[in-house]
Amino acid sequence: MSSGVVVCMELQPRLVAVRTPRRPRGVVLVLHGGATRREAVAVSPTQLSVLRMVPIARRIARARDLAVFRVLNSQRGWGSGDTPLADVRWALGQIRERYGEVPVVLVGHSLGGRAALLAATEPGVVGAVALNAYLLPGDESVDPAGRRVLFVHGTDDRIASYARVQAVAARLARRTDVELRTVEGGKHAMLRHGRTFDRAAADFAVEVLPGGAEARSAADRGQR
């Protein structure tokens, strides 16, 4: 028999470990997107916006000297409390507790791309990748000076504005190292030309972290 009492569980962010070397030269946090809901809805590990980031995280994890984690947000979308940004800050705190002061790259898609860009100013972050980033007016005011930022955007994205990303990238390029890569025919979900998105994110993450040039050179030699 039901007591009629409703128990409200607080929604919490989570970290999913993909690769956890003992002494990584850097850490990569992979951030998912997802549409905003009117009410607070928990993130499911099986929702499509979360699953789409799994192959990207795995590709980055091929660099065995990097720690890679996927962040599951405390709730879907971008609520009034700037939830994804707060969740990234929480995740960065968890990384510092585990590894100390280690350089971090953020890789995000859609609203996760926006979170990666806005969190690029956080201590320890050295770079950010924004894949088909869903940006809003005013996001160009962020000042990630000293960080490297990569935007990768599909020309056929009908959800996140390519024109806005172009404008923000041009504005930020006056203050820091910014690159915008265009994926011809790419759509928001990154299913078409998916390998192009995945490779761009992984290559950037490997190269930006300290020792990246040497690691990439060794990987290239190993593929010959």
Secondary structure as GFF3:
##gff-version 3
##sequence-region A 1 224
A	DSSP	beta_strand	14	19	.	.	.	ID=ss1
A	DSSP	beta_strand	26	31	.	.	.	ID=ss2
A	DSSP	alpha_helix	48	51	.	.	.	ID=ss3
A	DSSP	alpha_helix	54	60	.	.	.	ID=ss4
A	DSSP	beta_strand	66	72	.	.	.	ID=ss5
A	DSSP	alpha_helix	83	99	.	.	.	ID=ss6
A	DSSP	beta_strand	104	109	.	.	.	ID=ss7
A	DSSP	alpha_helix	111	118	.	.	.	ID=ss8
A	DSSP	three_ten_helix	119	121	.	.	.	ID=ss9
A	DSSP	beta_strand	125	131	.	.	.	ID=ss10
A	DSSP	three_ten_helix	139	141	.	.	.	ID=ss11
A	DSSP	beta_strand	148	154	.	.	.	ID=ss12
A	DSSP	alpha_helix	162	172	.	.	.	ID=ss13
A	DSSP	beta_strand	177	183	.	.	.	ID=ss14
A	DSSP	alpha_helix	194	208	.	.	.	ID=ss15
A	DSSP	alpha_helix	212	223	.	.	.	ID=ss16
###
